[in-house]
Amino acid sequence: MNRLLRILIVVVVAFIAVIGGRWYAYVTNTTDPFDEVGIELNSRMPGPLNAWGCSRLKETFGNKTLPPYGCAAGGGTAWK
């Protein structure tokens, strides 16, 4: 039972690291703010992480493009 619990914890930590790493790469190093996987991950992040991700995307793409899903305010044409 102890070994099973240890394996489960390793799997959960690895899953979180992969998802978190993919999200971080999207909000900090992206060349395309409309990457489908990145948009979905950012829109599902908890409030403070989503807000931080949106602010990073806005710094990079602010006036050049419309905000991606999860970062749009109002009618979808303005950044949060």
GUKOLNU-680218 format. One record per residue (C-alpha): residue number from 1; chain; y, z, x. Coordinates in pm, 1 decimal. Layout:
// residues N
<pt seq="NUM" mol="A" Y="Y" Z="Z" X="X"/>
...
//
This chain:
// residues 80
<pt seq="1" mol="A" Y="0.0" Z="0.0" X="0.0"/>
<pt seq="2" mol="A" Y="239.9" Z="84.0" X="282.4"/>
<pt seq="3" mol="A" Y="177.4" Z="-253.4" X="448.0"/>
<pt seq="4" mol="A" Y="239.8" Z="-437.7" X="119.9"/>
<pt seq="5" mol="A" Y="570.2" Z="-256.3" X="75.8"/>
<pt seq="6" mol="A" Y="674.9" Z="-345.7" X="431.2"/>
<pt seq="7" mol="A" Y="590.7" Z="-713.8" X="374.3"/>
<pt seq="8" mol="A" Y="784.4" Z="-713.8" X="47.8"/>
<pt seq="9" mol="A" Y="1089.6" Z="-562.8" X="217.5"/>
<pt seq="10" mol="A" Y="1076.1" Z="-822.4" X="496.2"/>
<pt seq="11" mol="A" Y="1054.7" Z="-1104.6" X="241.6"/>
<pt seq="12" mol="A" Y="1349.7" Z="-969.7" X="41.5"/>
<pt seq="13" mol="A" Y="1565.3" Z="-921.6" X="352.4"/>
<pt seq="14" mol="A" Y="1478.5" Z="-1272.4" X="476.3"/>
<pt seq="15" mol="A" Y="1565.0" Z="-1420.3" X="135.1"/>
<pt seq="16" mol="A" Y="1900.7" Z="-1242.9" X="129.6"/>
<pt seq="17" mol="A" Y="1974.5" Z="-1353.4" X="487.2"/>
<pt seq="18" mol="A" Y="1898.7" Z="-1718.4" X="408.9"/>
<pt seq="19" mol="A" Y="2100.1" Z="-1723.9" X="85.8"/>
<pt seq="20" mol="A" Y="2386.2" Z="-1525.4" X="240.2"/>
<pt seq="21" mol="A" Y="2392.5" Z="-1747.2" X="546.5"/>
<pt seq="22" mol="A" Y="2401.4" Z="-2062.7" X="335.6"/>
<pt seq="23" mol="A" Y="2686.1" Z="-1922.0" X="125.3"/>
<pt seq="24" mol="A" Y="2881.8" Z="-1811.6" X="434.1"/>
<pt seq="25" mol="A" Y="2838.9" Z="-2153.1" X="593.4"/>
<pt seq="26" mol="A" Y="2971.0" Z="-2316.9" X="275.7"/>
<pt seq="27" mol="A" Y="3287.1" Z="-2108.6" X="246.8"/>
<pt seq="28" mol="A" Y="3375.9" Z="-2107.4" X="616.6"/>
<pt seq="29" mol="A" Y="3258.3" Z="-2434.0" X="773.1"/>
<pt seq="30" mol="A" Y="3236.8" Z="-2687.8" X="495.3"/>
<pt seq="31" mol="A" Y="3379.0" Z="-3035.9" X="508.4"/>
<pt seq="32" mol="A" Y="3319.4" Z="-3088.6" X="137.6"/>
<pt seq="33" mol="A" Y="3426.4" Z="-2825.0" X="-118.4"/>
<pt seq="34" mol="A" Y="3204.9" Z="-2992.0" X="-377.9"/>
<pt seq="35" mol="A" Y="2869.8" Z="-2922.3" X="-210.7"/>
<pt seq="36" mol="A" Y="2648.1" Z="-2848.9" X="-512.5"/>
<pt seq="37" mol="A" Y="2443.4" Z="-2571.2" X="-354.7"/>
<pt seq="38" mol="A" Y="2749.8" Z="-2402.2" X="-207.3"/>
<pt seq="39" mol="A" Y="2937.4" Z="-2414.3" X="-536.6"/>
<pt seq="40" mol="A" Y="2644.9" Z="-2260.0" X="-721.4"/>
<pt seq="41" mol="A" Y="2598.5" Z="-1983.9" X="-465.6"/>
<pt seq="42" mol="A" Y="2969.4" Z="-1900.2" X="-457.6"/>
<pt seq="43" mol="A" Y="3001.3" Z="-1896.9" X="-835.8"/>
<pt seq="44" mol="A" Y="2711.9" Z="-1649.3" X="-862.2"/>
<pt seq="45" mol="A" Y="2835.9" Z="-1408.8" X="-595.6"/>
<pt seq="46" mol="A" Y="2970.0" Z="-1070.1" X="-707.6"/>
<pt seq="47" mol="A" Y="3344.6" Z="-1058.2" X="-779.7"/>
<pt seq="48" mol="A" Y="3479.8" Z="-952.9" X="-438.7"/>
<pt seq="49" mol="A" Y="3256.4" Z="-1197.8" X="-248.1"/>
<pt seq="50" mol="A" Y="3344.7" Z="-1479.9" X="-486.5"/>
<pt seq="51" mol="A" Y="3715.7" Z="-1402.8" X="-450.0"/>
<pt seq="52" mol="A" Y="3687.1" Z="-1399.3" X="-69.6"/>
<pt seq="53" mol="A" Y="3492.2" Z="-1725.8" X="-72.2"/>
<pt seq="54" mol="A" Y="3746.6" Z="-1889.7" X="-300.6"/>
<pt seq="55" mol="A" Y="4035.0" Z="-1774.2" X="-82.8"/>
<pt seq="56" mol="A" Y="3864.2" Z="-1923.0" X="225.6"/>
<pt seq="57" mol="A" Y="3807.3" Z="-2252.2" X="41.7"/>
<pt seq="58" mol="A" Y="4168.1" Z="-2250.8" X="-79.3"/>
<pt seq="59" mol="A" Y="4291.3" Z="-2202.7" X="278.6"/>
<pt seq="60" mol="A" Y="4089.8" Z="-2505.4" X="387.4"/>
<pt seq="61" mol="A" Y="4135.3" Z="-2738.5" X="87.8"/>
<pt seq="62" mol="A" Y="4423.8" Z="-2584.5" X="-111.5"/>
<pt seq="63" mol="A" Y="4655.5" Z="-2872.7" X="-195.3"/>
<pt seq="64" mol="A" Y="4416.9" Z="-3153.4" X="-103.0"/>
<pt seq="65" mol="A" Y="4171.4" Z="-3126.8" X="-391.1"/>
<pt seq="66" mol="A" Y="4088.9" Z="-2960.5" X="-720.0"/>
<pt seq="67" mol="A" Y="3916.4" Z="-2624.6" X="-694.9"/>
<pt seq="68" mol="A" Y="3536.6" Z="-2617.8" X="-726.0"/>
<pt seq="69" mol="A" Y="3359.4" Z="-2442.3" X="-1013.3"/>
<pt seq="70" mol="A" Y="3394.0" Z="-2067.0" X="-976.8"/>
<pt seq="71" mol="A" Y="3732.4" Z="-2092.9" X="-804.4"/>
<pt seq="72" mol="A" Y="3929.5" Z="-2258.5" X="-1081.6"/>
<pt seq="73" mol="A" Y="4180.8" Z="-2082.2" X="-1303.9"/>
<pt seq="74" mol="A" Y="4307.4" Z="-2193.8" X="-1641.0"/>
<pt seq="75" mol="A" Y="4216.4" Z="-2551.3" X="-1720.0"/>
<pt seq="76" mol="A" Y="4028.1" Z="-2606.4" X="-1397.2"/>
<pt seq="77" mol="A" Y="4317.0" Z="-2764.5" X="-1210.7"/>
<pt seq="78" mol="A" Y="4458.1" Z="-2455.7" X="-1036.4"/>
<pt seq="79" mol="A" Y="4302.8" Z="-2221.0" X="-783.0"/>
<pt seq="80" mol="A" Y="4242.2" Z="-1855.3" X="-871.3"/>
//
